[in-house]
């Protein structure tokens, strides 16, 4: 059948099972939006308030569903507004396909109105980016984009299409997507046997799991592996929810703001098994001293990650789900009662206390108490992000969404809209700081426009909290440009953008406000005022070893 380029875009999206697209229209992409009008009963479009919000919404949709998120943008500034969202997805290995449209072929390369080489701009922050200049190439390019976004280590892909091509007509033949074989890298038997031998010899093993476990849908296999190895578990920030955090084997997060139990146990262990992790600097601290008593096994689908940050003693390259399945099949149950007892004693010795009071930890703990197990928690970046990882108990994968690699302020609201669009029946709570909220608070208008009942918790300390914490500790309390000295009323902002708003100034007001927001059928902002000098502890100083973690009690001893 003969279709124009824009209709082919729609048909290819339907082939890939796409039912939702986030975007913002403009001149160059008008033909695509005209086609979308005729496909509106099959493809739901959410018009965000800004293209960056569309990219983050597609990201949030992808993280919660495991499917590819899709966003649209027009040429020039519309396309460049996607860049931060694409970089966020790239750093965290999130499958997103961005479809942009550019000026026509006849004026391409002539500095035409709203012309930008977005495919060139996106090269370092996507798995693949290209411009389509022939209508015959639209279908194969979009099909390839979805395959690449999902194949191996997931990530974003950008497809730019010239405007004249979206109007041109050609023959279109529907095609079912080719199946993606998850184990794209053949697992080497010798790598499996080496790892098994090291596991059997270990007396003090620790399992360190990350976002790769979630991307591989391998949480069940991880749980079985933990039982087989009989080891304590720690998770990276991106790995929150990969393992049931209510399990007594869970020690807490690792690294700069990890628990003392975790950091001290990793420093002591004789075998560290990293599964789907990047060994980020925020996890390792001083790499020369990281896990210095341990042999290290690294399991990852991306061979580029092996020995990139930490030298390992053994590695297994392959999709985590089949790798763990094979290890589980060949590994007899191990037993480390003395080591496990020591870790449990450490947990008692170094608890993560939450004192009653209107503070970041208390707010997160109250959210934890009042929300169901399948709640999706979305954060921006900073103190509230760390508190959300430390004090909320994640029982399931794909329930914690955060910008881990890029650290994008303003990520959370768009991502929460994407998550709630994907799962309208689930509770979605976006936790942010007042500094981050300012970055993309215009997306509250998107939530109110479509009546997307997300819960926006603003932890309002009137400062850029994490930066201020560093200024307090390392810059002589010189608070350069981190005090938010203005008169912005976040509740009035929310109401002005069509949402409900609740102000919380006292501890007594907190739980009733949370319950009211959770019960609401409309988007609600809850603004919680806390002290400007609340800090995130434990902490490891930059460049220090993770075993040098300190907290407020340690500081008081000095």
MISE-109854 format. One record per residue (C-alpha): x, y, z. Coordinates in steps of 0.5 Angstrom, whole numbers, plus 500, padded with zeros to 3 digits. Layout:
XYZ
...
END
This chain:
500500500
502507499
503512505
507518506
513519510
509521516
504515516
510510515
512513522
506512525
505505522
512503524
511505532
505501532
509495529
513496535
508496540
508503542
501506545
504512548
508518545
511524549
512531545
511538543
509540536
513545531
513547524
518542521
514536525
507538523
506533518
508528523
503531528
498531522
498524521
498523529
491526529
489521524
492515529
490518536
485512537
491508537
497512539
496517545
500523545
502527551
504534550
509536555
510543557
517543554
521538550
526536556
520534559
518530554
525526554
524525561
517522561
519517555
525515560
520514566
516510561
521506559
524505566
518503569
515498563
522496561
519498554
522503549
520510551
518515545
519522544
517527539
520534537
521539532
527542529
532547532
531549539
526543539
531538538
536541542
531541548
532534548
539533549
539533557
534528557
538523552
544524555
540522562
538516558
544514555
548515562
543510565
542505560
535507558
532505552
529511548
527513541
527520539
524522533
525529530
524533524
529537520
528543515
527540508
533537503
533543499
535548505
539543509
546545511
544553509
543555516
536555515
531557520
531553526
536548523
541544527
545538525
541534531
544527529
551530530
550534536
547527539
553523537
556522544
550521548
546516544
547509542
546511534
543518531
542519524
538523519
533520514
533524507
529519503
522517504
524509503
529509508
524511514
521504516
528501516
531506520
525506525
525499526
533499526
532505532
528500536
532494535
538498537
535501543
533495546
539490544
545489548
546494553
540499552
540506551
537512547
537512539
535519535
532519528
532526525
527526518
527532513
520535513
520534505
521526506
515526512
510528506
513524500
509518498
512511497
510504498
510501505
510494507
508492514
513488518
513484525
519486529
525481529
526478535
532480539
536474542
537477549
544473550
547476544
554475547
556468548
557466555
564463555
564456559
571458562
569465565
563461568
568456571
573461574
567465577
564458580
571456583
572463586
565463589
566456592
573458595
570465598
569465606
567473606
563474600
559480598
554481592
554488589
548489584
546495580
541497574
544492569
540487574
533491573
535492565
536484564
529483568
534478573
531480580
528473581
535470578
539475583
535473589
536465587
544467587
544470593
541464597
546460593
552464595
549466602
552473602
550480604
547484598
549491597
546495591
548501587
543507586
541505580
540498583
535500588
529495588
533490584
533486591
528486596
531491601
526488606
531482606
535481612
541480607
540487605
546492608
544498604
547502599
554502597
559508597
559516598
552516602
552508603
551505610
557504614
555496615
556496607
562500606
566496612
563490610
566491602
572493605
573487609
570482604
575477601
570476594
566482591
561480586
559486582
553484577
550489572
554495575
559500573
563501579
562508579
566513583
560515587
560507589
568506590
571512593
578511592
579506587
586504589
583502596
577499594
575492596
583492597
582485601
578482596
578478589
573481584
568478579
565483574
558480571
556485565
553485558
558491556
565488555
567496555
565496563
570490565
576493568
574500566
574503573
576497577
581492576
578485576
580478577
575475573
569477569
563474565
561478559
553476557
546478559
545478566
539473566
542467563
549468566
545468573
541462571
547458569
551460575
545458579
544451576
552449577
553452584
551448590
549452596
554455600
554457607
558463611
554463618
560467621
560472616
553473615
553474623
558479623
554483618
548482622
552485628
554491624
547493622
545493629
552497631
551502625
543503624
540508620
536512625
530516623
529521629
522524629
522531626
520535620
527532616
528529610
529522613
523523616
519525610
522519606
520514612
513517612
512516605
515509606
510507611
504510607
505508600
503501597
509496595
508497588
509505589
514508584
518513587
522518582
527523585
531529582
538530584
541532591
540530598
533528597
535523592
540520597
535520603
530517598
535511597
537510604
530511607
525508603
524500602
524498595
521491594
520491587
525492581
523499577
520502583
525507583
527512578
533517578
538520574
544516577
549517572
548525569
545527575
540531572
536537576
529537573
529530571
524527576
517531574
517529567
519522569
514521574
509523568
511518564
511513570
504515571
502514564
505507564
501505570
495509572
493505577
499505581
502511586
507515583
511520588
516525586
521527591
524533589
528539593
526546592
532547587
531542583
523543582
525550579
528546573
522543570
516545575
512548568
511540567
505541573
501544567
502537563
500533570
494538571
492538563
491531563
489530570
495525571
495524579
502524581
504526588
510532588
513532595
518538595
523538600
524545601
530548605
531554601
538552599
541548594
542543600
547538597
552543594
551547601
553541605
559540601
560548602
559547610
564541610
570543605
569550603
569554610
561555610
562560604
555559601
557562594
550562590
547556594
542560598
535561594
534568597
527570593
519569595
517564591
511560594
511553591
504552593
501558589
506556583
502549583
495552584
497557578
499551574
492547576
494543581
492542588
497544594
498543601
503546605
507542611
510547616
510542622
511535624
504534626
501536619
506531615
502525615
495527614
498531608
501525605
494521606
490526603
495527597
495519596
488519596
487524591
485523584
488529581
496532581
498534588
504538591
506537598
511543600
515540606
519546610
525543613
532546616
537549611
542545614
540538614
545533612
546526608
550521613
554517612
558520608
565519605
569525603
572526596
578521594
577518601
576510602
569508603
572505610
573512612
565513612
563518617
557521620
554526625
557523631
564522628
564529627
562531634
568527636
573531633
END
